[in-house]
């Protein structure tokens, strides 16, 4: 099972969303999960992972054993030595589940693969841990959708933005 994740921050909480799917080319997910996170750390420049990582782990905890790969919005590594959010996630999961990061803007030192999708001339920048970076790029290229952003990555973004909790 593959999971793609995203987090949306509100005034007093965060909404984290996860879509599960079985094949890179899937158009639809097999399951949706969304969760409210109340005790969100404040934003600190250069330490974004401290804010977002606990949200991701909270939604992954009950399903981690079934996952083969996780896809996040962002970078796995910012430089060959410096972890991004995905690198911290990979290590928090004891390096057992590969993590693929998909970013819309280039971070100058990040060891990434540029992936063009659809008719877009603006690449996505793919990074990975636990999975060969070239393979990760091919997987993102295979994802469903005719536009720059794969269908399920757009959908998980919308799911966390639209999440309403009673």
C-alpha positions as CSV (number, residue, x, y, z in Angstrom):
1,X,0.0,0.0,0.0
2,X,1.2,3.5,-0.9
3,X,0.3,6.5,1.2
4,X,0.4,10.2,0.2
5,X,0.1,12.8,3.0
6,X,-0.4,16.5,3.5
7,X,-1.0,18.9,6.4
8,X,-3.0,22.1,6.6
9,X,-2.6,24.5,9.5
10,X,-5.4,26.4,11.1
11,X,-5.5,29.0,13.9
12,X,-5.8,26.4,16.7
13,X,-5.0,23.1,15.1
14,X,-3.8,21.2,12.0
15,X,-5.6,18.9,9.7
16,X,-3.6,16.0,8.3
17,X,-4.8,13.9,5.5
18,X,-3.7,10.6,4.0
19,X,-4.8,8.7,0.9
20,X,-3.9,5.1,0.5
21,X,-3.6,3.4,-2.9
22,X,-2.2,0.2,-4.3
23,X,-0.5,1.1,-7.6
24,X,1.4,4.2,-8.8
25,X,-1.0,4.7,-11.7
26,X,-4.2,4.5,-9.6
27,X,-6.7,7.2,-10.3
28,X,-8.5,6.8,-7.0
29,X,-7.6,5.9,-3.5
30,X,-8.7,2.8,-1.6
31,X,-9.0,4.7,1.7
32,X,-9.0,8.3,3.0
33,X,-7.9,9.2,6.5
34,X,-8.0,12.6,8.0
35,X,-7.2,13.6,11.6
36,X,-7.3,16.8,13.7
37,X,-4.1,17.6,15.6
38,X,-4.5,20.0,18.4
39,X,-1.1,20.5,20.0
40,X,0.8,21.8,16.9
41,X,4.3,23.2,17.5
42,X,4.8,26.8,16.3
43,X,6.5,27.5,13.0
44,X,10.3,28.0,13.4
45,X,12.3,28.9,10.3
46,X,14.7,26.1,9.4
47,X,12.9,23.6,11.7
48,X,9.7,23.0,9.8
49,X,9.9,19.2,10.5
50,X,9.4,19.8,14.2
51,X,5.9,21.2,13.4
52,X,4.9,18.8,10.6
53,X,6.5,15.5,11.6
54,X,4.3,14.8,14.6
55,X,1.2,15.4,12.4
56,X,2.4,12.9,9.8
57,X,3.3,10.3,12.5
58,X,-0.1,10.6,14.1
59,X,-1.9,9.7,10.9
60,X,0.6,7.0,10.0
61,X,0.8,5.2,13.4
62,X,-2.2,2.9,12.9
63,X,-1.4,2.0,9.3
64,X,2.4,2.0,9.1
65,X,2.8,-1.8,9.0
66,X,0.8,-2.0,5.8
67,X,2.8,0.6,3.8
68,X,5.3,0.0,1.1
69,X,6.0,3.7,0.3
70,X,5.1,7.2,1.6
71,X,4.8,10.3,-0.6
72,X,5.0,13.7,0.9
73,X,4.7,17.3,-0.4
74,X,8.3,18.5,0.2
75,X,11.9,17.4,0.2
76,X,13.4,14.3,1.7
77,X,16.9,15.8,1.7
78,X,17.8,19.5,1.3
79,X,21.5,18.7,0.7
80,X,23.2,15.4,0.6
81,X,23.8,15.7,4.3
82,X,20.8,17.7,5.6
83,X,17.5,16.1,6.0
84,X,14.3,17.7,5.0
85,X,10.9,16.7,6.3
86,X,10.9,13.3,4.4
87,X,14.3,12.4,5.8
88,X,13.1,13.0,9.3
89,X,10.0,10.9,8.6
90,X,12.1,8.1,7.1
91,X,14.3,8.0,10.2
92,X,11.3,8.3,12.6
93,X,9.9,5.2,10.9
94,X,13.2,3.4,11.6
95,X,14.2,3.5,7.9
96,X,11.7,0.7,7.2
97,X,9.4,2.5,4.7
98,X,10.7,4.4,1.7
99,X,9.8,8.1,1.5
100,X,9.4,10.0,-1.7
101,X,9.3,13.8,-1.6
102,X,7.6,15.8,-4.3
103,X,8.4,19.6,-4.4
104,X,7.1,22.2,-6.8
105,X,10.1,24.6,-6.4
106,X,13.8,23.8,-6.8
107,X,15.9,23.9,-3.6
108,X,19.4,24.7,-5.1
109,X,21.4,22.0,-3.2
110,X,18.8,19.3,-2.9
111,X,19.8,16.0,-4.6
112,X,16.7,15.8,-6.7
113,X,15.4,14.5,-10.0
114,X,13.4,16.9,-12.2
115,X,10.2,15.2,-13.4
116,X,8.1,16.7,-16.2
117,X,4.5,15.6,-16.3
118,X,1.8,16.2,-18.9
119,X,2.4,19.3,-21.1
120,X,4.0,21.2,-18.2
121,X,7.4,22.8,-18.8
122,X,7.7,23.3,-15.0
123,X,9.2,20.2,-13.4
124,X,8.4,18.6,-10.1
125,X,11.5,17.9,-8.0
126,X,11.6,14.4,-6.6
127,X,13.8,13.3,-3.7
128,X,13.8,10.0,-1.8
129,X,15.1,7.9,1.0
130,X,15.0,4.1,1.1
131,X,14.3,4.0,-2.7
132,X,16.6,4.8,-5.6
133,X,15.9,8.5,-6.6
134,X,15.6,7.6,-10.3
135,X,13.0,5.0,-9.5
136,X,11.2,7.5,-7.3
137,X,11.1,10.0,-10.2
138,X,9.7,7.3,-12.6
139,X,7.0,6.4,-10.0
140,X,5.9,10.0,-9.7
141,X,5.9,10.3,-13.5
142,X,3.6,7.2,-13.7
143,X,1.0,8.6,-11.2
144,X,-2.4,9.3,-12.7
145,X,-3.2,12.7,-14.1
146,X,-2.5,14.7,-17.2
147,X,-1.2,17.8,-15.5
148,X,1.9,18.7,-13.6
149,X,0.6,17.5,-10.2
150,X,-0.6,13.9,-10.0
151,X,-4.3,13.5,-9.3
152,X,-3.9,11.9,-5.8
153,X,-1.4,14.6,-4.6
154,X,-3.9,17.3,-5.6
155,X,-6.7,15.3,-3.9
156,X,-4.8,14.8,-0.6
157,X,-4.0,18.6,-0.5
158,X,-7.7,19.3,-1.0
159,X,-8.8,16.7,1.6
160,X,-6.7,18.3,4.4
161,X,-7.7,21.8,3.4
162,X,-11.4,20.9,3.4
163,X,-11.3,18.8,6.5
164,X,-13.9,19.8,9.1
165,X,-13.9,18.3,12.6
166,X,-16.8,18.4,15.0
